[in-house]
Amino acid sequence: MAVGRETQVVACRKGQGLGLGGGIAQRGTFAKAWQNDVIAVAMSPGTRHVPRPVCEITTELRDRGINTGELVLYGGDGTPAEAPILGGGHGIAFGLEPREMDIIGGHKLAILHHGNVKQHFIYKTRFVLKRVNIPAIILSQCPVSFEDFERIGVSTRFKEGETPGKVVAIVSGIIRRESVPQEKLNEIVSKVKMCFRELA
């Protein structure tokens, strides 16, 4: 419902508050914005993976007048089956449901937050961008470069690869389960606006 000229109220709830997060941003949650401009994609909630940073980022983007929906993946843990065997993994396979691919692909720009371990989230990114033709901004805790994605065949703003979707910007220093510093929120907003200028 519209509260004012700029304010939006968007329900971010999959069902009753029975699990982690009290019903807010559970697995499979899709909070739709007024327009399908930006979709913020979060990992599944769990003991280590709480989508809190993505919820804060979504709120900041909406406050800045950017229509942003939020999708919490149902199978957003682990790594894709196509990724190399990695030590220390917990045996869960990352994946996307057809509905989730449709939701992501229905937007102009995706913001992907898939965790802290570089060798996990670069393959998660490749998995998504193989299946959805969309420009994406990557949020990560540890530093990562465009070259890290290009080495495994992901298309970027600088080099065409094997994926129809491509990485167009990167923001590191987004710590899972922690609040996002205002300077990082400002950087994300700036890069979203830059990407929209390029898409226009």
C-alpha positions as CSV (number, residue, x, y, z in Angstrom):
1,M,0.0,0.0,0.0
2,A,1.1,3.6,-0.6
3,V,1.7,5.6,2.5
4,G,3.0,8.8,0.9
5,R,4.3,9.9,-2.4
6,E,7.6,8.1,-2.0
7,T,7.1,5.6,0.9
8,Q,6.3,1.9,0.3
9,V,5.2,-0.8,2.6
10,V,6.2,-4.2,1.3
11,A,5.5,-7.5,3.2
12,C,8.7,-9.6,3.6
13,R,7.2,-12.7,5.0
14,K,6.8,-16.2,3.7
15,G,4.6,-17.6,6.4
16,Q,4.0,-17.6,10.1
17,G,7.0,-17.0,12.4
18,L,7.9,-20.5,13.3
19,G,11.5,-20.7,12.4
20,L,14.7,-18.7,12.4
21,G,14.0,-15.0,11.9
22,G,10.5,-15.2,13.4
23,G,8.8,-15.5,10.0
24,I,10.7,-12.6,8.4
25,A,12.8,-13.5,5.3
26,Q,12.4,-17.2,5.5
27,R,13.4,-19.6,2.7
28,G,11.4,-18.9,-0.4
29,T,10.4,-15.4,0.6
30,F,9.8,-13.0,-2.2
31,A,9.0,-9.4,-1.3
32,K,7.9,-7.6,-4.5
33,A,8.4,-3.9,-5.1
34,W,6.1,-1.7,-7.0
35,Q,8.2,-2.1,-10.2
36,N,10.6,-4.8,-11.2
37,D,13.7,-2.7,-11.3
38,V,16.2,-4.4,-8.9
39,I,16.0,-7.8,-7.2
40,A,18.2,-8.4,-4.1
41,V,18.9,-12.2,-3.8
42,A,19.9,-13.6,-0.4
43,M,21.2,-16.9,0.8
44,S,18.8,-19.2,2.7
45,P,18.6,-18.5,6.5
46,G,20.6,-20.9,8.7
47,T,23.0,-20.9,11.6
48,R,25.6,-18.9,9.6
49,H,23.5,-17.5,6.8
50,V,21.1,-14.8,8.0
51,P,19.9,-12.5,5.2
52,R,20.1,-9.5,7.5
53,P,22.6,-7.5,5.3
54,V,20.3,-8.0,2.2
55,C,17.2,-6.8,4.2
56,E,19.1,-3.6,5.2
57,I,20.4,-3.1,1.7
58,T,16.9,-3.5,0.3
59,T,15.5,-1.0,2.8
60,E,18.2,1.5,1.9
61,L,17.6,1.2,-1.8
62,R,13.9,1.7,-1.3
63,D,14.5,4.7,0.9
64,R,16.6,6.2,-2.0
65,G,13.7,5.8,-4.4
66,I,14.9,2.6,-6.1
67,N,12.3,-0.1,-6.6
68,T,13.9,-3.1,-5.0
69,G,12.4,-6.6,-4.4
70,E,14.0,-9.2,-2.2
71,L,14.2,-12.9,-2.8
72,V,15.5,-15.4,-0.2
73,L,16.5,-18.5,-2.0
74,Y,15.0,-21.8,-0.9
75,G,18.2,-23.8,-1.7
76,G,20.8,-21.0,-1.3
77,D,23.2,-22.9,1.0
78,G,26.2,-24.9,-0.1
79,T,27.8,-24.9,-3.5
80,P,26.5,-26.0,-6.9
81,A,27.0,-29.6,-7.9
82,E,29.1,-28.4,-10.9
83,A,31.6,-26.6,-8.6
84,P,34.9,-28.4,-7.7
85,I,35.0,-30.4,-4.5
86,L,36.0,-28.0,-1.8
87,G,37.3,-28.9,1.6
88,G,35.2,-27.9,4.6
89,G,31.9,-27.9,2.7
90,H,28.8,-29.1,4.5
91,G,27.4,-31.3,1.7
92,I,24.5,-29.2,0.7
93,A,23.9,-28.4,-3.0
94,F,23.1,-24.9,-4.0
95,G,20.3,-24.6,-6.6
96,L,17.5,-22.5,-8.0
97,E,13.9,-23.4,-8.4
98,P,12.2,-22.5,-11.8
99,R,10.1,-19.9,-10.0
100,E,13.2,-18.2,-8.6
101,M,14.8,-18.1,-12.0
102,D,11.6,-16.5,-13.4
103,I,11.6,-13.9,-10.5
104,I,15.2,-12.9,-11.0
105,G,14.9,-12.8,-14.8
106,G,11.8,-10.5,-14.5
107,H,14.0,-7.6,-13.2
108,K,16.5,-5.2,-14.8
109,L,19.3,-5.7,-12.3
110,A,20.2,-8.3,-9.7
111,I,22.1,-7.9,-6.5
112,L,23.6,-11.2,-5.5
113,H,24.8,-11.9,-1.9
114,H,26.0,-15.5,-1.6
115,G,28.4,-15.4,1.3
116,N,32.0,-15.1,2.4
117,V,34.0,-18.0,0.9
118,K,35.3,-16.9,-2.5
119,Q,35.4,-20.4,-3.9
120,H,31.8,-20.9,-3.0
121,F,30.2,-17.6,-4.1
122,I,32.0,-17.3,-7.5
123,Y,30.5,-20.7,-8.5
124,K,27.1,-19.7,-7.1
125,T,27.3,-16.6,-9.2
126,R,28.2,-18.7,-12.3
127,F,25.3,-21.0,-11.6
128,V,22.8,-18.1,-11.5
129,L,24.2,-16.2,-14.5
130,K,24.2,-19.3,-16.6
131,R,20.5,-19.6,-16.1
132,V,19.4,-16.0,-16.0
133,N,20.4,-13.3,-18.5
134,I,20.7,-10.3,-16.2
135,P,23.4,-7.8,-15.2
136,A,24.4,-8.4,-11.6
137,I,26.1,-6.6,-8.7
138,I,28.0,-9.0,-6.4
139,L,28.1,-8.4,-2.7
140,S,30.8,-10.3,-0.7
141,Q,32.6,-10.2,2.6
142,C,36.0,-11.0,1.3
143,P,37.7,-9.2,-1.6
144,V,37.0,-10.5,-5.1
145,S,37.9,-9.2,-8.6
146,F,36.3,-9.4,-12.0
147,E,39.2,-11.7,-13.0
148,D,38.1,-14.2,-10.4
149,F,34.8,-14.6,-12.2
150,E,36.3,-14.5,-15.7
151,R,38.6,-17.4,-14.9
152,I,35.6,-19.7,-14.4
153,G,33.8,-18.5,-17.5
154,V,31.5,-15.8,-16.0
155,S,30.8,-12.8,-18.3
156,T,31.7,-9.5,-16.8
157,R,31.5,-5.9,-17.9
158,F,35.0,-6.2,-19.3
159,K,35.0,-9.7,-20.9
160,E,32.4,-12.0,-22.5
161,G,32.4,-15.5,-21.0
162,E,30.1,-18.5,-21.1
163,T,27.2,-17.0,-19.1
164,P,24.4,-14.9,-20.7
165,G,24.2,-12.9,-17.4
166,K,27.2,-10.9,-16.4
167,V,28.8,-9.3,-13.4
168,V,28.8,-5.5,-13.8
169,A,29.9,-4.3,-10.3
170,I,31.3,-5.7,-7.1
171,V,31.0,-4.4,-3.5
172,S,33.2,-6.2,-0.9
173,G,33.1,-5.8,2.9
174,I,29.5,-6.9,3.4
175,I,29.7,-9.1,6.5
176,R,27.0,-11.8,6.9
177,R,24.9,-11.5,10.0
178,E,26.2,-7.9,10.7
179,S,24.7,-4.5,10.0
180,V,26.0,-2.8,6.8
181,P,28.0,0.4,7.4
182,Q,26.5,3.5,5.8
183,E,29.6,4.0,3.6
184,K,28.9,0.5,2.1
185,L,25.2,1.3,1.7
186,N,26.2,4.5,-0.1
187,E,28.6,2.5,-2.4
188,I,25.9,0.0,-3.3
189,V,23.4,2.8,-4.0
190,S,26.0,4.5,-6.2
191,K,26.8,1.4,-8.2
192,V,23.1,0.5,-8.7
193,K,22.5,4.1,-10.1
194,M,25.6,3.7,-12.3
195,C,24.3,0.5,-13.7
196,F,20.9,2.0,-14.4
197,R,22.5,4.9,-16.3
198,E,24.4,2.4,-18.4
199,L,21.2,0.3,-19.0
200,A,19.2,3.4,-20.1
